[in-house]
Amino acid sequence: MNINHRPQFNTQTACELYSEKDGVPVTYVCTTALGDGTVPVDVFYRETPHPEFGNRYFGLYWSDGGLRNEPQVMIINADRVEDLTFDMIEVNGQWHYSQHRHDFYTVGDVSLDGGRAYFRCIGDCSTPTKWFEIKDGKFVEKTDG
């Protein structure tokens, strides 16, 4: 499946770093808010649960900088990504998704918005649309409502 991702970080470097650090293969999954929020998180997957924290998914994101206004890279448990639905459109053989609630994204003659909070399509809404979810680190077409 050809999915267009727009990660915040160099995902190859992150995969290499965490694979070496943890001693297991780590793969990039997607970039999304982990709910109906507006903070995009680059989500990564490891087949075995982390020995200390127990999660199989983790996310990297930029903090808002706090009082010092110095953004930092943060890490978060991202296991809830398997509970989310990704509404996608297909343009020129590639699937696209909005990353978060305020990610108004245009590709070709259609725009989409809403991330995991809602799905809004503007423009050529005859564009093919499907719903996906993530299972074991991979996108699969959602088969139930």
C-alpha positions, 0 to 999 in steps of 0.5 A, a space after each residue: 500500500 502506497 501511503 504518503 506520510 509527512 513525518 516531523 523527524 528523519 524516521 530512518 535515523 530514528 529507526 536506526 537509533 532505537 533499533 540499536 538502542 533497544 536491540 530489536 527492529 523498530 519501524 516507522 508507522 505514521 505521523 498522527 495526533 493520538 486522539 482528537 488533538 493538534 499535536 502530531 506524533 511520529 509513531 514507531 513500532 517494535 514487535 515485542 513490548 518494551 521490557 521496562 514500559 510494556 508498550 509496542 508503539 512509541 511516539 516522538 514529538 516536539 514539546 511546546 517549549 514551556 516557559 523557557 520557549 525551548 522546544 524539546 523532542 519528547 517521547 510518549 507511549 503510543 499504543 493507543 494508535 491501534 484504537 484510531 481510524 484513519 480516513 484516507 483519500 487516494 490521489 494518483 495511486 497514493 493514499 493521503 491522510 490528515 495528521 491532526 484536527 487542524 491539519 488542512 491538507 491539499 493534494 491534487 483537486 481535493 483537500 482533507 482535514 480533521 486528523 483523528 477527530 473528524 473527516 472533512 473533504 473539500 474539492 473533488 470529493 468523488 476521490 476514492 476514500 477508505 478507512 484504515 486502522 493500524 494493527 501490528 505496526 501496519 495499516 489495514 483497511 477497516 472492515 467494521 463501522 
